[in-house]
């Protein structure tokens, strides 16, 4: 009987490829442990009130930051900027499924009350901007998404050493940090929830980036028959985001920017040859 040959490893499935993000994943593990240890402590509550007192003067800014960390917003952003790197889009899609399962499993297991349930609506300092949530605080799903996005965007730039590249990477991490911080300022989460969510995102991004299913999905997104569908979906997704009532009213200028981003993504996905960057996306 003739034995079939073992299929070759996809890039990222070798042990050497997993060593590169080890430091990032270790940091994520430390943040996750720190968040779990801090949860429910008096220090956690004191930090939440201190952050609200210090930063609560810009409600619109924090509302937009917390809105931008939604999974559907992140999908639009990453897709619009990743026509040349479909692996980012594939990894985010996988992360949204895998991360959603992990986050909600932890929420259901720990059942941590949100700040509103602890402080109450009549607290002299604590306030809520947007949705009034009371259950399922640990961890912050928005922060997990934000740090997953930052991780994926920076992983795809890791081989470059130009100053501009480092600045772009720093910008993604700064955005993720502000998005996580916004969850405390709007009264939706404790600082411990944000630490744990950031840790999960740091772990999740390298994991989904290396998975074979991610890389096969990236190849599928590079096909000539698929790219026009992605291009057509992005403006529709942008318009839906502006029309949906997600608890935070969007300024008109912001809606225009979101629609412009969707149109930019459609143009980029439509103009790039279908297989021009297929090999780069799996490097």
SEGU-628565 format. One record per residue: x, y, z of N, C-alpha, C in turn; residue in one letter; residue number from 0; chain. Coordinates in steps of 0.02 Angstrom, whole numbers. Layout:
N
[[X, Y, Z], [X, Y, Z], [X, Y, Z], A, NUM, A];
...
//
This chain:
283
[[42, -60, 0], [0, 0, 0], [44, 62, 0], X, 0, A];
[[26, 110, -41], [65, 171, -47], [41, 223, 4], X, 1, A];
[[89, 245, 44], [71, 294, 95], [68, 363, 65], X, 2, A];
[[19, 402, 85], [14, 471, 61], [65, 515, 97], X, 3, A];
[[90, 563, 62], [139, 608, 92], [105, 658, 138], X, 4, A];
[[143, 676, 191], [117, 727, 236], [118, 795, 201], X, 5, A];
[[63, 832, 205], [62, 898, 172], [114, 944, 203], X, 6, A];
[[144, 988, 163], [194, 1034, 190], [164, 1082, 240], X, 7, A];
[[207, 1105, 286], [185, 1153, 336], [170, 1220, 302], X, 8, A];
[[113, 1249, 322], [101, 1318, 302], [146, 1363, 343], X, 9, A];
[[165, 1421, 316], [205, 1467, 356], [169, 1484, 421], X, 10, A];
[[206, 1483, 477], [177, 1497, 541], [160, 1435, 581], X, 11, A];
[[163, 1375, 549], [147, 1314, 585], [209, 1280, 614], X, 12, A];
[[267, 1307, 601], [329, 1280, 627], [342, 1308, 697], X, 13, A];
[[384, 1271, 735], [400, 1292, 803], [436, 1359, 803], X, 14, A];
[[479, 1371, 754], [517, 1434, 751], [470, 1494, 744], X, 15, A];
[[416, 1486, 706], [369, 1541, 697], [332, 1557, 761], X, 16, A];
[[323, 1509, 805], [289, 1521, 868], [334, 1553, 920], X, 17, A];
[[400, 1548, 910], [446, 1579, 959], [446, 1655, 954], X, 18, A];
[[435, 1682, 893], [439, 1754, 883], [391, 1794, 928], X, 19, A];
[[327, 1774, 933], [281, 1813, 976], [280, 1790, 1049], X, 20, A];
[[329, 1751, 1070], [327, 1723, 1138], [327, 1778, 1191], X, 21, A];
[[367, 1831, 1181], [369, 1885, 1229], [302, 1920, 1236], X, 22, A];
[[271, 1932, 1178], [205, 1965, 1178], [153, 1922, 1213], X, 23, A];
[[155, 1857, 1201], [107, 1813, 1233], [119, 1808, 1308], X, 24, A];
[[184, 1809, 1328], [200, 1807, 1399], [174, 1869, 1435], X, 25, A];
[[183, 1927, 1403], [156, 1989, 1431], [80, 1986, 1436], X, 26, A];
[[48, 1957, 1385], [-24, 1949, 1387], [-45, 1906, 1446], X, 27, A];
[[-8, 1852, 1458], [-24, 1809, 1514], [-18, 1845, 1581], X, 28, A];
[[34, 1887, 1587], [43, 1925, 1649], [-14, 1975, 1660], X, 29, A];
[[-35, 2009, 1606], [-90, 2057, 1612], [-156, 2021, 1629], X, 30, A];
[[-166, 1963, 1601], [-226, 1924, 1615], [-227, 1904, 1689], X, 31, A];
[[-171, 1879, 1713], [-167, 1859, 1784], [-176, 1920, 1830], X, 32, A];
[[-144, 1976, 1812], [-151, 2037, 1852], [-224, 2060, 1855], X, 33, A];
[[-258, 2058, 1798], [-328, 2078, 1797], [-371, 2034, 1840], X, 34, A];
[[-360, 1969, 1836], [-400, 1922, 1877], [-386, 1932, 1951], X, 35, A];
[[-323, 1945, 1968], [-305, 1955, 2038], [-333, 2020, 2066], X, 36, A];
[[-337, 2072, 2025], [-361, 2137, 2047], [-437, 2140, 2051], X, 37, A];
[[-471, 2097, 2014], [-544, 2099, 2010], [-576, 2093, 2079], X, 38, A];
[[-622, 2139, 2094], [-658, 2136, 2157], [-623, 2169, 2215], X, 39, A];
[[-561, 2193, 2205], [-523, 2224, 2259], [-543, 2298, 2267], X, 40, A];
[[-531, 2324, 2326], [-546, 2395, 2339], [-505, 2440, 2293], X, 41, A];
[[-444, 2420, 2278], [-402, 2460, 2234], [-432, 2465, 2164], X, 42, A];
[[-464, 2413, 2141], [-497, 2413, 2076], [-552, 2466, 2073], X, 43, A];
[[-591, 2469, 2127], [-645, 2518, 2129], [-617, 2590, 2135], X, 44, A];
[[-564, 2597, 2174], [-535, 2664, 2183], [-506, 2689, 2117], X, 45, A];
[[-473, 2645, 2079], [-446, 2665, 2014], [-501, 2684, 1965], X, 46, A];
[[-556, 2648, 1967], [-612, 2663, 1922], [-639, 2733, 1935], X, 47, A];
[[-649, 2750, 1998], [-674, 2817, 2014], [-623, 2871, 1999], X, 48, A];
[[-559, 2857, 2011], [-506, 2906, 1998], [-501, 2921, 1923], X, 49, A];
[[-506, 2870, 1882], [-503, 2880, 1810], [-563, 2919, 1785], X, 50, A];
[[-622, 2905, 1812], [-681, 2942, 1791], [-676, 3016, 1811], X, 51, A];
[[-650, 3029, 1871], [-643, 3098, 1894], [-592, 3136, 1852], X, 52, A];
[[-538, 3103, 1833], [-484, 3136, 1797], [-499, 3145, 1723], X, 53, A];
[[-535, 3098, 1693], [-542, 3097, 1620], [-613, 3104, 1595], X, 54, A];
[[-661, 3113, 1639], [-731, 3112, 1618], [-755, 3176, 1584], X, 55, A];
[[-710, 3223, 1573], [-731, 3287, 1544], [-739, 3287, 1469], X, 56, A];
[[-725, 3232, 1435], [-731, 3228, 1362], [-776, 3169, 1343], X, 57, A];
[[-840, 3173, 1358], [-885, 3115, 1347], [-890, 3093, 1275], X, 58, A];
[[-891, 3141, 1228], [-897, 3122, 1157], [-835, 3084, 1134], X, 59, A];
[[-776, 3107, 1154], [-714, 3074, 1135], [-712, 3002, 1160], X, 60, A];
[[-728, 2993, 1223], [-726, 2926, 1251], [-781, 2881, 1222], X, 61, A];
[[-838, 2910, 1206], [-891, 2871, 1173], [-869, 2846, 1105], X, 62, A];
[[-836, 2889, 1067], [-813, 2870, 1001], [-758, 2817, 1005], X, 63, A];
[[-714, 2824, 1055], [-661, 2774, 1064], [-690, 2706, 1082], X, 64, A];
[[-739, 2706, 1127], [-769, 2642, 1147], [-809, 2612, 1089], X, 65, A];
[[-842, 2655, 1049], [-879, 2631, 991], [-832, 2601, 939], X, 66, A];
[[-773, 2632, 931], [-726, 2608, 880], [-696, 2540, 897], X, 67, A];
[[-703, 2518, 960], [-677, 2453, 979], [-727, 2396, 970], X, 68, A];
[[-786, 2412, 946], [-834, 2359, 930], [-806, 2313, 876], X, 69, A];
[[-824, 2250, 878], [-799, 2203, 829], [-815, 2222, 757], X, 70, A];
[[-877, 2247, 745], [-897, 2264, 677], [-858, 2326, 652], X, 71, A];
[[-843, 2372, 698], [-802, 2430, 679], [-730, 2409, 664], X, 72, A];
[[-704, 2364, 705], [-636, 2340, 694], [-631, 2302, 628], X, 73, A];
[[-683, 2264, 611], [-683, 2227, 548], [-680, 2275, 489], X, 74, A];
[[-719, 2330, 492], [-718, 2379, 439], [-650, 2412, 433], X, 75, A];
[[-621, 2431, 489], [-556, 2464, 489], [-501, 2419, 461], X, 76, A];
[[-497, 2359, 488], [-444, 2313, 466], [-453, 2294, 393], X, 77, A];
[[-514, 2280, 372], [-527, 2260, 303], [-510, 2316, 254], X, 78, A];
[[-529, 2377, 272], [-517, 2433, 227], [-443, 2448, 219], X, 79, A];
[[-403, 2432, 269], [-331, 2446, 267], [-289, 2385, 247], X, 80, A];
[[-321, 2330, 230], [-283, 2267, 221], [-296, 2233, 154], X, 81, A];
[[-308, 2273, 102], [-318, 2242, 36], [-254, 2207, 13], X, 82, A];
[[-196, 2233, 33], [-133, 2202, 15], [-113, 2146, 62], X, 83, A];
[[-148, 2140, 118], [-131, 2091, 170], [-194, 2056, 195], X, 84, A];
[[-225, 2014, 153], [-288, 1982, 174], [-282, 1937, 234], X, 85, A];
[[-220, 1919, 252], [-211, 1877, 311], [-235, 1913, 374], X, 86, A];
[[-229, 1980, 376], [-255, 2017, 433], [-330, 2008, 440], X, 87, A];
[[-365, 2013, 384], [-438, 2006, 385], [-458, 1936, 406], X, 88, A];
[[-424, 1886, 378], [-438, 1817, 396], [-425, 1805, 470], X, 89, A];
[[-369, 1831, 495], [-353, 1821, 566], [-404, 1854, 611], X, 90, A];
[[-428, 1913, 592], [-477, 1947, 633], [-544, 1909, 634], X, 91, A];
[[-563, 1882, 577], [-625, 1843, 575], [-620, 1782, 621], X, 92, A];
[[-563, 1748, 618], [-553, 1690, 663], [-551, 1713, 735], X, 93, A];
[[-518, 1770, 748], [-513, 1795, 817], [-581, 1815, 845], X, 94, A];
[[-625, 1841, 802], [-691, 1862, 826], [-731, 1801, 849], X, 95, A];
[[-722, 1744, 815], [-757, 1683, 835], [-725, 1653, 897], X, 96, A];
[[-659, 1642, 893], [-623, 1610, 949], [-623, 1654, 1011], X, 97, A];
[[-608, 1719, 1001], [-606, 1765, 1057], [-674, 1774, 1089], X, 98, A];
[[-726, 1776, 1047], [-794, 1783, 1074], [-812, 1725, 1119], X, 99, A];
[[-794, 1665, 1099], [-808, 1606, 1140], [-771, 1609, 1207], X, 100, A];
[[-707, 1629, 1204], [-667, 1632, 1265], [-693, 1686, 1312], X, 101, A];
[[-705, 1746, 1285], [-727, 1801, 1327], [-794, 1786, 1360], X, 102, A];
[[-842, 1759, 1323], [-907, 1746, 1352], [-906, 1687, 1399], X, 103, A];
[[-860, 1640, 1388], [-853, 1584, 1435], [-827, 1610, 1502], X, 104, A];
[[-779, 1656, 1500], [-754, 1686, 1563], [-807, 1727, 1597], X, 105, A];
[[-844, 1767, 1558], [-897, 1808, 1587], [-948, 1765, 1623], X, 106, A];
[[-969, 1711, 1591], [-1020, 1668, 1621], [-994, 1631, 1682], X, 107, A];
[[-929, 1615, 1681], [-899, 1579, 1737], [-889, 1623, 1798], X, 108, A];
[[-861, 1683, 1787], [-845, 1727, 1843], [-904, 1769, 1866], X, 109, A];
[[-948, 1790, 1820], [-1008, 1829, 1835], [-992, 1889, 1880], X, 110, A];
[[-947, 1931, 1856], [-928, 1991, 1893], [-977, 2047, 1876], X, 111, A];
[[-1002, 2081, 1927], [-1047, 2138, 1916], [-1009, 2197, 1888], X, 112, A];
[[-1042, 2234, 1844], [-1012, 2294, 1816], [-1015, 2351, 1867], X, 113, A];
[[-977, 2405, 1855], [-976, 2461, 1904], [-1044, 2490, 1920], X, 114, A];
[[-1089, 2494, 1871], [-1155, 2522, 1885], [-1193, 2482, 1938], X, 115, A];
[[-1186, 2415, 1936], [-1220, 2373, 1985], [-1191, 2381, 2055], X, 116, A];
[[-1128, 2403, 2059], [-1095, 2411, 2124], [-1105, 2482, 2151], X, 117, A];
[[-1093, 2532, 2110], [-1097, 2602, 2133], [-1168, 2628, 2133], X, 118, A];
[[-1209, 2604, 2087], [-1278, 2629, 2082], [-1281, 2692, 2040], X, 119, A];
[[-1341, 2708, 2014], [-1349, 2767, 1970], [-1343, 2834, 2006], X, 120, A];
[[-1346, 2835, 2072], [-1347, 2898, 2110], [-1280, 2913, 2143], X, 121, A];
[[-1228, 2880, 2123], [-1162, 2892, 2153], [-1139, 2963, 2135], X, 122, A];
[[-1108, 2999, 2182], [-1088, 3068, 2168], [-1032, 3076, 2118], X, 123, A];
[[-993, 3024, 2108], [-936, 3028, 2061], [-947, 2984, 2000], X, 124, A];
[[-967, 2923, 2011], [-974, 2875, 1956], [-1031, 2894, 1910], X, 125, A];
[[-1020, 2887, 1845], [-1072, 2902, 1795], [-1063, 2854, 1736], X, 126, A];
[[-1116, 2847, 1698], [-1116, 2803, 1639], [-1128, 2844, 1577], X, 127, A];
[[-1088, 2830, 1526], [-1097, 2860, 1460], [-1117, 2804, 1412], X, 128, A];
[[-1177, 2807, 1384], [-1198, 2755, 1338], [-1243, 2703, 1373], X, 129, A];
[[-1233, 2641, 1355], [-1276, 2587, 1381], [-1266, 2577, 1456], X, 130, A];
[[-1321, 2562, 1490], [-1320, 2549, 1562], [-1318, 2473, 1573], X, 131, A];
[[-1257, 2447, 1578], [-1246, 2375, 1586], [-1231, 2359, 1659], X, 132, A];
[[-1253, 2301, 1681], [-1244, 2282, 1751], [-1210, 2215, 1761], X, 133, A];
[[-1212, 2171, 1712], [-1184, 2104, 1721], [-1130, 2090, 1669], X, 134, A];
[[-1090, 2039, 1683], [-1039, 2015, 1636], [-982, 2063, 1625], X, 135, A];
[[-949, 2082, 1679], [-897, 2134, 1673], [-829, 2106, 1654], X, 136, A];
[[-809, 2050, 1682], [-742, 2023, 1672], [-742, 1969, 1618], X, 137, A];
[[-701, 1975, 1566], [-656, 2030, 1548], [-691, 2079, 1500], X, 138, A];
[[-656, 2131, 1479], [-683, 2179, 1431], [-675, 2152, 1360], X, 139, A];
[[-731, 2138, 1328], [-729, 2113, 1259], [-704, 2166, 1210], X, 140, A];
[[-724, 2229, 1222], [-700, 2284, 1179], [-623, 2288, 1181], X, 141, A];
[[-595, 2283, 1242], [-522, 2287, 1249], [-488, 2228, 1217], X, 142, A];
[[-518, 2169, 1223], [-490, 2110, 1190], [-487, 2121, 1115], X, 143, A];
[[-541, 2148, 1086], [-542, 2162, 1015], [-489, 2214, 996], X, 144, A];
[[-485, 2268, 1036], [-437, 2322, 1021], [-366, 2296, 1020], X, 145, A];
[[-347, 2257, 1069], [-277, 2233, 1072], [-265, 2177, 1022], X, 146, A];
[[-317, 2140, 1004], [-309, 2091, 950], [-295, 2126, 884], X, 147, A];
[[-333, 2180, 870], [-322, 2218, 809], [-252, 2247, 807], X, 148, A];
[[-231, 2279, 862], [-164, 2308, 865], [-111, 2254, 855], X, 149, A];
[[-122, 2196, 885], [-75, 2141, 877], [-70, 2117, 806], X, 150, A];
[[-127, 2110, 773], [-127, 2086, 703], [-95, 2137, 657], X, 151, A];
[[-111, 2201, 666], [-83, 2252, 623], [-8, 2259, 631], X, 152, A];
[[17, 2250, 692], [89, 2256, 704], [126, 2192, 686], X, 153, A];
[[94, 2135, 692], [126, 2073, 672], [143, 2073, 598], X, 154, A];
[[99, 2102, 558], [111, 2103, 486], [165, 2153, 466], X, 155, A];
[[187, 2195, 514], [239, 2244, 500], [304, 2228, 536], X, 156, A];
[[306, 2169, 568], [361, 2154, 613], [429, 2149, 579], X, 157, A];
[[431, 2134, 514], [495, 2123, 480], [528, 2188, 460], X, 158, A];
[[491, 2243, 461], [520, 2307, 441], [549, 2344, 502], X, 159, A];
[[602, 2382, 490], [635, 2417, 545], [640, 2492, 532], X, 160, A];
[[602, 2518, 485], [604, 2589, 470], [572, 2629, 526], X, 161, A];
[[595, 2691, 539], [565, 2732, 592], [490, 2741, 582], X, 162, A];
[[467, 2749, 519], [396, 2758, 507], [357, 2697, 528], X, 163, A];
[[385, 2638, 517], [352, 2576, 537], [344, 2573, 612], X, 164, A];
[[396, 2591, 648], [392, 2591, 721], [340, 2641, 745], X, 165, A];
[[335, 2698, 712], [285, 2748, 731], [215, 2723, 719], X, 166, A];
[[204, 2688, 663], [139, 2660, 648], [120, 2607, 701], X, 167, A];
[[167, 2565, 718], [154, 2514, 769], [137, 2546, 836], X, 168, A];
[[174, 2598, 855], [160, 2633, 917], [90, 2664, 916], X, 169, A];
[[70, 2689, 857], [4, 2718, 850], [-51, 2667, 862], X, 170, A];
[[-42, 2607, 836], [-93, 2554, 846], [-99, 2536, 920], X, 171, A];
[[-41, 2530, 954], [-43, 2512, 1025], [-73, 2569, 1066], X, 172, A];
[[-58, 2631, 1048], [-87, 2688, 1083], [-163, 2689, 1075], X, 173, A];
[[-186, 2676, 1013], [-258, 2674, 1001], [-291, 2619, 1043], X, 174, A];
[[-261, 2560, 1045], [-288, 2505, 1085], [-291, 2523, 1159], X, 175, A];
[[-238, 2556, 1184], [-238, 2576, 1254], [-293, 2626, 1269], X, 176, A];
[[-303, 2675, 1225], [-356, 2724, 1235], [-426, 2692, 1231], X, 177, A];
[[-434, 2645, 1185], [-498, 2610, 1179], [-513, 2571, 1242], X, 178, A];
[[-462, 2538, 1269], [-472, 2502, 1332], [-488, 2549, 1390], X, 179, A];
[[-451, 2605, 1394], [-463, 2654, 1446], [-533, 2683, 1441], X, 180, A];
[[-558, 2691, 1380], [-625, 2719, 1372], [-678, 2676, 1405], X, 181, A];
[[-667, 2611, 1410], [-716, 2567, 1441], [-725, 2581, 1515], X, 182, A];
[[-672, 2606, 1547], [-678, 2626, 1617], [-711, 2694, 1622], X, 183, A];
[[-690, 2741, 1579], [-715, 2809, 1582], [-791, 2812, 1568], X, 184, A];
[[-815, 2770, 1522], [-888, 2771, 1508], [-928, 2731, 1559], X, 185, A];
[[-894, 2701, 1607], [-928, 2666, 1661], [-950, 2595, 1646], X, 186, A];
[[-922, 2565, 1594], [-943, 2498, 1575], [-901, 2443, 1607], X, 187, A];
[[-839, 2460, 1628], [-794, 2408, 1653], [-750, 2434, 1709], X, 188, A];
[[-722, 2386, 1746], [-671, 2400, 1796], [-602, 2400, 1763], X, 189, A];
[[-553, 2433, 1793], [-485, 2429, 1767], [-460, 2357, 1761], X, 190, A];
[[-480, 2314, 1807], [-458, 2244, 1804], [-485, 2209, 1742], X, 191, A];
[[-546, 2227, 1721], [-575, 2198, 1660], [-534, 2218, 1599], X, 192, A];
[[-510, 2280, 1599], [-471, 2305, 1543], [-403, 2271, 1540], X, 193, A];
[[-371, 2262, 1598], [-307, 2227, 1601], [-314, 2156, 1574], X, 194, A];
[[-366, 2121, 1596], [-377, 2053, 1574], [-393, 2051, 1499], X, 195, A];
[[-434, 2098, 1475], [-450, 2100, 1404], [-389, 2114, 1361], X, 196, A];
[[-345, 2159, 1384], [-284, 2173, 1348], [-239, 2112, 1346], X, 197, A];
[[-236, 2076, 1401], [-196, 2015, 1402], [-222, 1962, 1354], X, 198, A];
[[-288, 1954, 1352], [-318, 1906, 1305], [-303, 1926, 1233], X, 199, A];
[[-308, 1991, 1218], [-294, 2014, 1150], [-222, 2001, 1130], X, 200, A];
[[-175, 2013, 1176], [-104, 2001, 1162], [-90, 1928, 1148], X, 201, A];
[[-127, 1884, 1181], [-118, 1812, 1170], [-154, 1791, 1106], X, 202, A];
[[-214, 1816, 1097], [-256, 1793, 1041], [-226, 1811, 973], X, 203, A];
[[-199, 1871, 966], [-174, 1893, 901], [-121, 1847, 873], X, 204, A];
[[-67, 1830, 910], [-17, 1785, 882], [-44, 1715, 868], X, 205, A];
[[-91, 1693, 911], [-119, 1625, 902], [-157, 1620, 836], X, 206, A];
[[-204, 1666, 825], [-244, 1661, 764], [-202, 1677, 702], X, 207, A];
[[-150, 1719, 710], [-107, 1736, 653], [-71, 1674, 627], X, 208, A];
[[-53, 1628, 671], [-14, 1569, 652], [-57, 1510, 631], X, 209, A];
[[-121, 1511, 645], [-163, 1453, 630], [-169, 1440, 555], X, 210, A];
[[-168, 1376, 538], [-174, 1358, 468], [-240, 1379, 438], X, 211, A];
[[-294, 1377, 477], [-360, 1397, 451], [-360, 1471, 432], X, 212, A];
[[-323, 1511, 469], [-317, 1582, 452], [-283, 1591, 385], X, 213, A];
[[-230, 1555, 374], [-192, 1563, 312], [-229, 1536, 251], X, 214, A];
[[-267, 1482, 261], [-308, 1458, 206], [-365, 1506, 190], X, 215, A];
[[-394, 1536, 242], [-446, 1586, 231], [-417, 1647, 195], X, 216, A];
[[-356, 1666, 212], [-323, 1722, 178], [-315, 1708, 103], X, 217, A];
[[-296, 1647, 87], [-291, 1629, 16], [-359, 1634, -19], X, 218, A];
[[-411, 1614, 17], [-478, 1619, -12], [-498, 1692, -25], X, 219, A];
[[-480, 1737, 21], [-496, 1807, 13], [-458, 1839, -45], X, 220, A];
[[-402, 1809, -64], [-362, 1835, -119], [-387, 1815, -188], X, 221, A];
[[-436, 1771, -191], [-460, 1746, -255], [-498, 1800, -294], X, 222, A];
[[-494, 1796, -359], [-526, 1845, -403], [-602, 1845, -393], X, 223, A];
[[-631, 1788, -377], [-703, 1783, -370], [-727, 1810, -302], X, 224, A];
[[-682, 1819, -255], [-701, 1840, -187], [-690, 1914, -176], X, 225, A];
[[-636, 1940, -205], [-617, 2010, -191], [-672, 2061, -209], X, 226, A];
[[-708, 2053, -264], [-762, 2101, -277], [-816, 2100, -224], X, 227, A];
[[-829, 2042, -195], [-879, 2038, -141], [-856, 2077, -80], X, 228, A];
[[-792, 2071, -64], [-765, 2109, -8], [-769, 2183, -22], X, 229, A];
[[-750, 2203, -83], [-752, 2273, -102], [-823, 2302, -97], X, 230, A];
[[-872, 2263, -119], [-941, 2286, -117], [-970, 2287, -47], X, 231, A];
[[-945, 2244, -3], [-973, 2240, 65], [-950, 2297, 110], X, 232, A];
[[-891, 2324, 97], [-863, 2373, 143], [-905, 2438, 147], X, 233, A];
[[-925, 2468, 90], [-967, 2528, 96], [-1035, 2513, 129], X, 234, A];
[[-1063, 2455, 115], [-1126, 2436, 147], [-1117, 2430, 222], X, 235, A];
[[-1063, 2399, 243], [-1049, 2391, 314], [-1040, 2459, 347], X, 236, A];
[[-1007, 2506, 312], [-996, 2573, 339], [-1062, 2609, 350], X, 237, A];
[[-1107, 2605, 301], [-1172, 2638, 307], [-1213, 2607, 363], X, 238, A];
[[-1212, 2541, 369], [-1249, 2508, 423], [-1224, 2530, 491], X, 239, A];
[[-1158, 2538, 497], [-1129, 2561, 561], [-1156, 2629, 581], X, 240, A];
[[-1165, 2672, 532], [-1190, 2739, 546], [-1265, 2739, 562], X, 241, A];
[[-1302, 2690, 538], [-1374, 2687, 549], [-1394, 2648, 611], X, 242, A];
[[-1351, 2602, 632], [-1369, 2560, 689], [-1368, 2601, 754], X, 243, A];
[[-1415, 2586, 798], [-1418, 2617, 864], [-1379, 2573, 912], X, 244, A];
[[-1316, 2594, 925], [-1273, 2554, 968], [-1262, 2587, 1036], X, 245, A];
[[-1307, 2632, 1055], [-1303, 2664, 1120], [-1261, 2726, 1122], X, 246, A];
[[-1228, 2743, 1067], [-1185, 2802, 1064], [-1201, 2841, 1000], X, 247, A];
[[-1230, 2901, 1006], [-1245, 2940, 945], [-1180, 2961, 911], X, 248, A];
[[-1179, 2955, 844], [-1120, 2972, 806], [-1127, 3041, 774], X, 249, A];
[[-1077, 3085, 783], [-1079, 3150, 749], [-1078, 3141, 673], X, 250, A];
[[-1107, 3188, 638], [-1111, 3184, 565], [-1041, 3179, 534], X, 251, A];
[[-993, 3217, 559], [-926, 3214, 531], [-896, 3145, 539], X, 252, A];
[[-911, 3112, 595], [-885, 3044, 606], [-917, 2995, 557], X, 253, A];
[[-982, 3003, 545], [-1016, 2959, 496], [-986, 2967, 427], X, 254, A];
[[-972, 3030, 408], [-942, 3042, 343], [-873, 3008, 339], X, 255, A];
[[-835, 3011, 393], [-769, 2979, 394], [-775, 2903, 388], X, 256, A];
[[-824, 2875, 422], [-834, 2802, 420], [-853, 2780, 349], X, 257, A];
[[-899, 2816, 317], [-918, 2798, 249], [-859, 2807, 201], X, 258, A];
[[-820, 2860, 211], [-760, 2870, 169], [-711, 2813, 177], X, 259, A];
[[-705, 2788, 239], [-660, 2731, 250], [-685, 2670, 212], X, 260, A];
[[-751, 2658, 213], [-779, 2601, 177], [-768, 2608, 102], X, 261, A];
[[-775, 2668, 75], [-763, 2679, 4], [-689, 2671, -14], X, 262, A];
[[-645, 2693, 31], [-574, 2683, 20], [-557, 2609, 17], X, 263, A];
[[-586, 2571, 64], [-575, 2499, 65], [-600, 2466, 2], X, 264, A];
[[-659, 2487, -22], [-686, 2458, -83], [-641, 2472, -142], X, 265, A];
[[-615, 2533, -146], [-569, 2551, -201], [-505, 2510, -198], X, 266, A];
[[-478, 2501, -139], [-415, 2464, -132], [-425, 2390, -148], X, 267, A];
[[-479, 2360, -125], [-491, 2290, -140], [-507, 2280, -214], X, 268, A];
[[-536, 2330, -246], [-553, 2324, -316], [-496, 2336, -364], X, 269, A];
[[-447, 2376, -344], [-393, 2395, -390], [-333, 2348, -388], X, 270, A];
[[-324, 2310, -334], [-265, 2268, -328], [-277, 2202, -363], X, 271, A];
[[-231, 2179, -404], [-239, 2114, -439], [-252, 2059, -388], X, 272, A];
[[-297, 2014, -401], [-319, 1964, -353], [-263, 1924, -320], X, 273, A];
[[-213, 1905, -359], [-161, 1861, -331], [-94, 1898, -323], X, 274, A];
[[-96, 1964, -329], [-32, 2001, -328], [3, 1994, -262], X, 275, A];
[[-36, 1990, -208], [-5, 1989, -142], [-19, 1924, -105], X, 276, A];
[[-40, 1873, -140], [-57, 1810, -107], [3, 1780, -72], X, 277, A];
[[61, 1783, -104], [121, 1755, -73], [143, 1797, -14], X, 278, A];
[[136, 1864, -19], [156, 1908, 36], [113, 1897, 97], X, 279, A];
[[49, 1883, 87], [3, 1875, 143], [19, 1815, 186], X, 280, A];
[[56, 1767, 159], [74, 1707, 197], [148, 1705, 213], X, 281, A];
[[183, 1760, 206], [254, 1760, 221], [266, 1771, 295], X, 282, A];
//
